[in-house]
Amino acid sequence: MSKKKILIVDDEPNIVMSLEYTFKKNDFEVFIARDGIEALEILKVHAPDIIILDVMMPMVDGYATLEQIKKEEKLQHCKVIFLSAKNKESDIEKGLALGADLYMTKPFSVKKLVEQVNDLASDTTT
């Protein structure tokens, strides 16, 4: 069976490093982007099963990045999880309204995130 692919988009190196390590350990193929522009460049070449997206990033924020992702036909199957320090109800509602499958707030439990990703990833195999 081919590995699940995950794209982690976050401008905080510590988060990126710990998530990259964790998901590689869980047998994912991991792609990293540090902002929305980089993410969209990667998505031109790869179509991951899951995208973990920070909201507050330089250049293009997570919301705008998701809007771009949703316009791409070949990315329609991607599950998107917002992972953000923005934890107001309005931020969460906006993220979900834009089409995110899940919105998790920072600080977060890596274990719980992995569980959620595995749940979403298993949905993509159907």
Salt bridges, closest charged atoms under 4 A:
ASP10 OD2 - LYS106 NZ 2.92
GLU12 OE2 - LYS106 NZ 3.33
GLU20 OE2 - LYS24 NZ 3.03
ASP27 OD1 - LYS3 NZ 3.79
GLU38 OE2 - ARG34 NH1 3.97
GLU41 OE2 - LYS44 NZ 2.92
ASP54 OD1 - LYS106 NZ 3.33
ASP91 OD1 - LYS86 NZ 3.99
GLU115 OE2 - LYS111 NZ 3.41
